[in-house]
Amino acid sequence: MHRNPLKMGLILAACLGMSRLSISPFAWAAACIGPSQLEARVRANPNADSYAELGAWFVQNQSTDCAVQAFQTGLKLDPSSARLNYSIGLNLYKAGRMEEALAPLQQYARLRPEELNAHLLLGAALSSLGRNKEAFPEWEAALKIDPASKKALEGLATALIEAEDYESVISRLRSAPHNENLSLDLANAYGKLERFDDAAQVLSDGLKTYPNSDDLTKALVTIYLQEGRNWDGLAQAEKLARLKPLDIGAQRIYLRTLVITGNNFEIAAPLSRKLLSLVPNDPEILAESGFLERMAGDYPAARKHLEKAVILRPDNPMSRFNLGVVLAQLQDAAGAREQLEKAIELGATEPQVRFELAKVLRMLGETEEAQQQLKLYQQKTKEESDRSLAALKSTEAVQALKAGDIRKAADLYREACAAQPDNAGYAYRLALVLGQLGDIEGERTALEEAIKADANFVFAQYDLGRLDFQAGLYAAAESQFRLTVKAVPGKAEAWIALAATLGAELRLQEARDALANALKLEPSNAAALDLGKKLEAAQDQQEH
C-alpha cells in the first residue's frame, strides 16, 4: 500500500511529541488541565499520590471525567491502592455510571473488607442496577460491621421484599431503629402478609417521629381504606392537610382520600378547585377534579379537565374511564368507546368499565359486541364479589388467630380459598394454620395448591420441602430447598435445611458446602453450628 511520506512524518512527529508529555496527559489534554502547581508536582513526581491529589482537585471543580482519568492513571502506578479504587468507584457512582463503578468498588471491598462504606457503596450500585441478589451479601457484610446502619437495613429490606421474603423483613426490622423508609418497608411486609393492624401500628409509630411525612400518611391511609376504616383514613389525611396547608403533596393525599371515601364531595370540590388554581397542570388533581365534576353533572367542565389529564398522563386508565363516561353523556359515542377501550387496554379491571362500554356500543348499534361486554361485566362482577368475600374471610381469619381460635381461622381460610381458588396466598396461609393444628396431610395439600397457583411461590416450596424431609423423602426435599436458596440466597434457614437434607443422604461434602453458605450469612446461628458438629461426627464415623 502506498503511503504519503509527509503525512506519515507528521503522524510520527505528533506521536513523539505526545510521548514526551506522557508523564502528565493532563498537560496536553486541554479539557483536563489542573492548576499549574499541581501539574508541576505531577510532572516532577508522577506517582499515585500526586494523581490522587490532582483527581481530588477535579472533583472539587465538578469535573468527573477528568477526576476519573487522574485516579485511573494513578491506579496504573499503584494497582493495590484502596483509596484510588474508592475514588474512581465513588465518582462514577455519583455520576450515575453504575456499571463502570462496579469493578473499582468491588476491588475496594476486597482491599478494605472492614470498611462499612465499601459494602454500602457496592451494595447501592448493585441495587441501582436491579441486581439485588448480588447486593444482599454486601448489606449483610455492612450490618456485621454496624448492626444499626439504616442504609444497610434499607438495602437488605429492598432485597428481601423483591424476593417476597416478608417474614425475614419483619424479623430483621421489627426491633431495628427506624427512619421513614424502614417504617415503610416494615409496614409493606406486614401488609403483604395481611397483618394490617401491625402495619398500621408501625406507620402510626413512624408518624409520631415524622408527623409531617407524606409517604407515611399515604401508606397509613391506604391501610385504613383496605380494612374498610374509611373514617380513620379520612381523619389521618385531614390531619396531615391541616399540618401542611401549603404543601401540595399533603393536600393531594387529602383530596384523593375524600374522593375514594365518596361522602365528602362538598369538601372535595372546592379543594380540587383551589389546588387546580395552584397547580393547573397536575394530572392527578385534574383527574380528581374531572371525576368530581362528572359526579356533579358538569360534563363540559369534566371533559376539559379529563382531556388535559389524559394528555399529561396518557397511561392512567381511570382518567380514560371517567373521560369515556363523560363523552357518552355528551353524546360522543365514538369518542367514549375509544377512551373506554383504552382504559381496558391500560389495565382497568373494574366491572363498571365493561358496563359503560356495553352502553356505548349499544348507542353505536353494535348489539352483539355490547352483549359480549355485558357478559364480561357479569363475569368481572362475580370475580370482584369473590375477591371481596375472600378478603373478608382472610381478615376474619387473622382476627381469629389473634384471639387464639386456630380452628376457626382454618375454616375461614378454607372459605377464602373456595372463593378464590387461584390465590396462592390464601392457600399458603391455610397451610400454616393447618400445620399449627397438626394436620400434616391438609398442610401438604394446601402447600401443593399454593404452588399450583404460583409456581414460583418460594416459601410454599420451602415448607413443602420441610414436610418431605420429615417424611424421609430426601430427594424431593432437596429439590424444594434448592429452589428456595436459588430464589432467596440470603435465607440462612434454607441453606441449613438443604445441608441437613444432603447430610441425611450422606453427601457430606455437599452438605458442608451448603452449611458454609448459611454460616457466611449468620456465623452464630445455633442450628447451623449444631448441624456442623453432626456433620463432623458423621464424617469421622464414615472414615473409621
C-alpha positions, 0 to 999 in steps of 0.5 A, a space after each residue: 500500500 502506498 503511503 504519503 511520506 509527509 503525512 506519515 512524518 507528521 503522524 510520527 512527529 505528533 506521536 513523539 511529541 505526545 510521548 514526551 508529555 506522557 508523564 502528565 496527559 493532563 498537560 496536553 489534554 486541554 479539557 483536563 488541565 489542573 492548576 499549574 502547581 499541581 501539574 508541576 508536582 505531577 510532572 516532577 513526581 508522577 506517582 499515585 499520590 500526586 494523581 490522587 491529589 490532582 483527581 481530588 482537585 477535579 472533583 472539587 471543580 465538578 469535573 468527573 471525567 477528568 477526576 476519573 482519568 487522574 485516579 485511573 492513571 494513578 491506579 496504573 502506578 499503584 494497582 493495590 491502592 484502596 483509596 484510588 479504587 474508592 475514588 474512581 468507584 465513588 465518582 462514577 457512582 455519583 455520576 450515575 455510571 453504575 456499571 463502570 463503578 462496579 469493578 473499582 468498588 468491588 476491588 475496594 471491598 476486597 482491599 478494605 473488607 472492614 470498611 462499612 462504606 465499601 459494602 454500602 457503596 457496592 451494595 447501592 450500585 448493585 441495587 441501582 442496577 436491579 441486581 439485588 441478589 448480588 447486593 444482599 451479601 454486601 448489606 449483610 457484610 455492612 450490618 456485621 460491621 454496624 448492626 444499626 446502619 439504616 442504609 444497610 437495613 434499607 438495602 437488605 429490606 429492598 432485597 428481601 421484599 423483591 424476593 417476597 421474603 416478608 417474614 425475614 423483613 419483619 424479623 430483621 426490622 421489627 426491633 431495628 431503629 427506624 427512619 421513614 423508609 424502614 417504617 415503610 418497608 416494615 409496614 409493606 411486609 406486614 401488609 403483604 402478609 395481611 397483618 394490617 393492624 401491625 402495619 398500621 401500628 408501625 406507620 402510626 409509630 413512624 408518624 409520631 417521629 415524622 408527623 409531617 411525612 407524606 409517604 407515611 400518611 399515604 401508606 397509613 391511609 391506604 391501610 385504613 381504606 383496605 380494612 374498610 376504616 374509611 373514617 380513620 383514613 379520612 381523619 389521618 389525611 385531614 390531619 396531615 392537610 391541616 399540618 401542611 396547608 401549603 404543601 401540595 403533596 399533603 393536600 393531594 393525599 387529602 383530596 384523593 382520600 375524600 374522593 375514594 371515601 365518596 361522602 365528602 364531595 362538598 369538601 372535595 370540590 372546592 379543594 380540587 378547585 383551589 389546588 387546580 388554581 395552584 397547580 393547573 397542570 397536575 394530572 392527578 388533581 385534574 383527574 380528581 377534579 374531572 371525576 368530581 365534576 362528572 359526579 356533579 353533572 358538569 360534563 363540559 367542565 369534566 371533559 376539559 379537565 379529563 382531556 388535559 389529564 389524559 394528555 399529561 398522563 396518557 397511561 392512567 386508565 381511570 382518567 380514560 374511564 371517567 373521560 369515556 363516561 363523560 363523552 357518552 353523556 355528551 353524546 360522543 359515542 365514538 369518542 367514549 368507546 375509544 377512551 373506554 377501550 383504552 382504559 381496558 387496554 391500560 389495565 382497568 379491571 373494574 366491572 363498571 368499565 365493561 358496563 359503560 362500554 356495553 352502553 356505548 356500543 349499544 348507542 353505536 348499534 353494535 348489539 352483539 359486541 355490547 352483549 359480549 361486554 355485558 357478559 364480561 361485566 357479569 363475569 368481572 362482577 362475580 370475580 370482584 364479589 369473590 375477591 371481596 368475600 375472600 378478603 373478608 374471610 382472610 381478615 376474619 381469619 387473622 382476627 381469629 388467630 389473634 384471639 387464639 381460635 386456630 380452628 376457626 381461622 382454618 375454616 375461614 381460610 378454607 372459605 377464602 380459598 373456595 372463593 378464590 381458588 387461584 390465590 396462592 396466598 390464601 392457600 399458603 396461609 391455610 397451610 400454616 394454620 393447618 400445620 399449627 393444628 397438626 394436620 400434616 396431610 391438609 398442610 401438604 395439600 394446601 402447600 401443593 395448591 399454593 404452588 399450583 397457583 404460583 409456581 414460583 411461590 418460594 416459601 410454599 416450596 420451602 415448607 413443602 420441602 420441610 414436610 418431605 424431609 420429615 417424611 424421609 423423602 430426601 430427594 424431593 426435599 432437596 429439590 424444594 430447598 434448592 429452589 428456595 436458596 436459588 430464589 432467596 440466597 440470603 435465607 440462612 434457614 434454607 441453606 441449613 435445611 438443604 445441608 441437613 437434607 444432603 447430610 441425611 443422604 450422606 453427601 457430606 461434602 455437599 452438605 458442608 458446602 451448603 452449611 458454609 453458605 448459611 454460616 457466611 450469612 449468620 456465623 452464630 446461628 445455633 442450628 447451623 453450628 449444631 448441624 456442623 458438629 453432626 456433620 463432623 461426627 458423621 464424617 469421622 464415623 464414615 472414615 473409621 
